[in-house]
Amino acid sequence: MKEKLGNSKGELNVPIITRTRRPNGSLREQIDYSNCPSMTEQHTSHLTDLNYLVAKYTPDELTNYLMARNQYRQEILGHDFSQEPSMQDSLNEVYRMKQAFKELPHELTSQFKNHVEFLKYLDNPANQETLIRLGLLTKTEIKELTQTEITPQATPLTQTTQEDKANKEPKK
């Protein structure tokens, strides 16, 4: 004996439930969800596709360029980073530089793309006369800035493992 419950009219979002009695007397209940659209978010299904993930993380042209550019950089060894400003202090300084750039006259700021280009212009020693002429700096200020210029310190070289072994072995 078959008995249909639930969606007999073919309504959406209502499953069709069919109950039948087996020859041994037990009840079999079947649920058909063919009239129910999927509630799964399909727009993110590609994020679980292995082919998509492999293609996404393979090195592209930009990654290869950046890796090649950074290949010759040396690791910073022996530098005391506790003396460096914190991230927040650095961001505050960048903010102050942007604000100071905005406060300059429009005739001056229109010559540069942004505050970074202006800072590069200030750092160039060939532009000292122009800075004096514009009234941004005086000769004494330029002299003070060039005398207090910070020179980077060389990082100490590390010993190789062979040099370490040679230093540890007792000398005869």
C-alpha positions in Angstrom: 0.0 0.0 0.0 1.5 3.4 -1.1 0.5 6.5 0.7 1.7 10.0 -0.5 2.0 12.8 2.1 3.2 16.4 2.0 3.5 17.8 -1.5 0.8 16.1 -3.7 0.2 19.3 -5.7 3.8 19.9 -6.8 4.3 23.0 -4.6 7.8 24.5 -4.2 9.8 24.0 -1.0 7.6 21.1 0.2 9.1 17.6 -0.1 7.1 14.7 -1.4 6.8 12.0 1.3 5.9 8.5 0.2 5.2 5.7 2.8 4.9 2.1 1.8 4.5 -1.1 3.8 7.0 -3.8 3.2 6.0 -7.5 3.0 7.4 -8.0 6.5 5.1 -5.3 7.8 7.7 -2.6 8.4 7.1 1.0 7.2 9.3 2.5 4.5 9.3 6.2 4.3 10.9 8.0 1.2 11.4 11.7 1.0 11.8 13.3 -2.4 13.2 16.8 -2.5 12.9 17.3 -6.3 10.5 20.3 -5.8 12.8 22.0 -3.3 15.5 24.3 -4.7 19.0 24.0 -3.1 19.6 26.3 -0.1 23.3 25.9 -0.5 25.3 29.0 -1.5 26.5 28.1 -5.0 28.5 31.2 -5.7 31.3 30.0 -3.5 31.5 26.5 -4.8 34.6 27.3 -7.0 36.6 28.0 -3.8 36.6 24.2 -3.0 37.6 23.2 -6.5 41.2 21.8 -6.4 42.0 22.9 -9.9 41.0 26.5 -9.1 43.1 26.6 -5.9 46.2 25.2 -7.7 45.8 27.8 -10.5 45.3 30.6 -8.0 48.5 29.9 -6.1 50.8 29.1 -8.9 53.4 31.9 -9.4 52.4 34.5 -11.9 54.4 37.1 -13.7 54.2 39.6 -10.9 55.3 37.1 -8.3 58.2 36.0 -10.4 59.3 39.6 -10.8 59.1 40.3 -7.1 61.0 37.2 -6.2 63.7 38.1 -8.7 63.9 41.6 -7.4 64.2 40.5 -3.8 66.7 37.7 -4.6 69.7 40.0 -3.9 68.5 41.5 -0.7 70.4 40.5 2.4 68.9 39.5 5.7 69.2 42.0 8.4 71.4 40.6 11.2 72.4 42.1 14.5 70.1 45.2 14.2 68.4 46.3 17.4 64.8 46.8 16.3 63.7 47.8 19.8 65.1 51.3 19.0 62.9 51.6 15.9 59.6 53.4 16.2 56.4 51.3 16.6 54.1 50.7 13.7 51.6 53.2 15.1 54.3 55.8 15.5 55.4 55.3 11.9 51.8 55.6 10.7 51.3 58.8 12.7 54.5 60.2 11.1 53.2 59.4 7.6 49.9 61.0 8.5 51.7 64.2 9.7 53.7 64.3 6.5 50.6 64.1 4.4 48.9 66.8 6.4 52.0 69.1 6.1 52.1 68.5 2.4 48.4 69.5 2.1 49.1 72.7 4.0 51.6 73.9 1.4 50.5 76.4 -1.2 48.7 74.9 -4.2 51.3 76.3 -6.6 53.9 74.1 -4.9 51.8 70.9 -4.4 50.6 70.9 -8.0 54.1 70.2 -9.2 54.2 66.8 -7.4 51.9 63.7 -7.6 51.9 63.1 -3.8 53.8 63.7 -0.6 56.3 61.0 -1.4 57.4 62.7 -4.6 57.8 65.9 -2.6 59.9 64.2 0.0 62.1 62.7 -2.8 62.5 66.2 -4.2 63.5 67.5 -0.7 66.1 64.8 -0.2 67.8 65.5 -3.5 70.9 67.8 -2.8 70.6 69.3 -6.3 67.4 71.0 -5.3 68.8 72.9 -2.3 69.0 76.2 -4.2 65.3 75.9 -5.3 64.2 75.2 -1.7 66.0 78.3 -0.5 64.5 80.4 -3.3 61.0 79.1 -2.5 61.5 79.9 1.2 61.0 76.4 2.4 64.4 76.1 4.0 67.3 78.4 4.9 71.0 77.7 4.3 71.6 77.1 8.0 68.8 74.5 8.1 70.1 72.7 5.1 73.6 72.7 6.7 72.2 71.2 9.9 70.2 68.6 8.0 73.2 67.5 5.9 75.5 67.3 9.0 73.0 65.2 11.0 72.4 62.7 8.2 72.1 59.2 9.5 74.5 56.7 8.0 73.4 53.1 8.0 75.6 50.7 9.9 76.9 47.6 8.2 75.5 44.3 9.6 78.1 42.1 11.2 79.1 39.0 9.2 78.2 35.7 10.6 80.7 32.9 10.8 80.3 29.8 8.6 80.0 26.4 10.2 83.6 25.6 9.1 84.9 28.6 10.9 82.9 27.6 14.0 84.4 24.2 14.0 87.9 25.6 13.6 87.4 27.9 16.6 86.0 25.0 18.8 88.8 22.5 18.0 91.7 22.7 20.5 94.8 24.0 18.9 97.9 21.8 19.1 
